[in-house]
Amino acid sequence: MSGAISKEGMDFPAKQGAPFYDRIGIMERDILASVLKVEREVGERVAAERRAAAEYIADCNKKALEETGLEEALLRETLSEAEGLLPAAAVERAAEIENAAKALADALAALDSGELKEIVLKHLVRILPGNGPPEG
């Protein structure tokens, strides 16, 4: 009987017509139970990791919102201070320009007519077309 498989040495504890789970040996049942237990544990760990990840993301979002709120408050305060300083700075700059204009006006007023004519002619040469200032 070469090539034939005999049932000798095979141990089937239940009848041939019994359901599959009745035909599984004790060792196979233990393995199946272990596999199911491990599968359940893996599922529980995955669910726990998902919960932990969701909590971590929620915590990061909360911290980011808090930091953004603090940064916004700081920027608003800085803007308020800058707006308060702006008019004072503008008044100070206007005073500087006014003082410079007065100094220039005083310097021009101190010139005699000969010096003033010389300055005007020098600038007219640049402005007028032709070879120079008009004669006369």
C-alpha positions in Angstrom: 0.0 0.0 0.0 2.5 2.6 -1.0 1.2 6.1 -1.2 -1.8 5.4 0.9 -2.3 7.3 4.1 -3.4 5.2 6.9 -5.4 6.4 9.9 -3.1 4.5 12.2 -1.3 6.7 14.6 -3.8 9.5 14.2 -5.8 10.3 17.2 -9.3 11.7 16.7 -10.9 11.9 20.2 -14.4 12.5 18.8 -16.5 10.8 16.2 -15.9 11.5 12.5 -19.3 13.1 12.1 -18.9 15.5 15.1 -18.4 19.3 14.5 -14.9 20.5 13.7 -14.2 22.0 17.2 -15.0 18.6 18.7 -12.4 17.0 16.5 -9.6 19.3 17.4 -7.2 17.8 19.8 -6.4 19.3 23.2 -3.1 20.7 22.1 -4.7 22.3 19.1 -7.4 23.8 21.3 -4.7 25.3 23.6 -2.9 26.8 20.5 -6.1 28.2 19.2 -7.0 29.7 22.6 -3.5 31.2 22.8 -3.8 32.7 19.3 -7.2 34.2 20.2 -5.9 35.5 23.5 -2.9 37.2 21.7 -5.2 38.6 19.0 -7.4 40.1 21.7 -4.4 41.6 23.5 -3.1 43.1 20.3 -6.5 44.6 19.6 -6.6 46.0 23.1 -3.1 47.5 22.8 -4.0 49.0 19.4 -7.1 50.6 20.9 -5.1 51.9 23.9 -2.4 53.4 21.6 -5.2 55.0 19.5 -6.6 56.5 22.7 -3.2 57.7 23.9 -2.5 59.2 20.4 -5.8 61.0 20.5 -5.1 62.4 24.0 -1.6 63.4 22.9 -3.0 65.3 19.9 -5.6 66.9 22.0 -3.0 68.0 24.5 -0.7 69.4 21.8 -3.7 71.3 20.3 -4.5 72.7 23.7 -0.9 73.8 24.3 -0.7 75.3 20.8 -3.9 77.3 21.4 -2.6 78.5 24.8 0.7 79.6 23.3 -1.0 81.2 20.4 -3.2 83.1 22.8 -0.3 84.3 24.9 1.6 85.3 21.8 -1.4 87.2 20.5 -1.8 89.0 23.8 1.9 90.0 23.8 1.6 91.3 20.2 -1.5 93.3 21.0 0.3 94.8 24.0 3.4 95.6 21.9 1.1 97.2 19.2 -0.6 99.3 21.9 2.7 100.5 23.2 3.9 101.3 19.7 0.8 103.2 18.8 1.2 105.2 22.0 4.8 106.0 21.0 4.0 106.8 17.4 2.5 110.3 18.0 5.3 111.2 20.3 7.9 110.1 17.8 6.1 111.9 15.0 6.0 115.1 17.0 9.7 114.8 17.8 10.6 114.2 14.2 8.5 117.2 13.1 10.3 119.3 15.6 13.7 118.2 14.3 12.6 119.0 10.7 11.3 122.4 11.8 14.6 123.2 13.6 16.6 122.2 10.6 14.4 124.4 8.4 14.8 127.4 10.7 18.6 126.9 10.8 18.7 126.9 7.0 16.5 130.0 6.8 18.7 131.8 9.4 21.8 130.9 7.4 20.2 132.1 4.2 19.0 135.3 5.9 22.6 136.0 7.0 23.9 135.9 3.4 24.5 139.3 1.8 23.0 139.9 -1.7 26.2 139.2 -3.5 26.6 135.7 -2.0 22.9 135.0 -2.5 23.2 136.0 -6.2 26.2 133.7 -6.7 24.3 130.7 -5.2 21.2 131.4 -7.3 23.3 131.7 -10.5 25.1 128.4 -9.8 21.7 126.7 -9.5 20.2 128.4 -12.5 23.1 127.1 -14.7 21.8 123.6 -14.0 18.2 124.5 -14.6 18.2 126.8 -17.7 18.8 125.4 -21.2 21.7 126.8 -23.1 25.2 127.8 -22.0 24.4 129.6 -18.8 22.4 132.2 -17.0 20.8 135.1 -18.8 22.9 138.2 -19.0 21.8 141.5 -17.6 
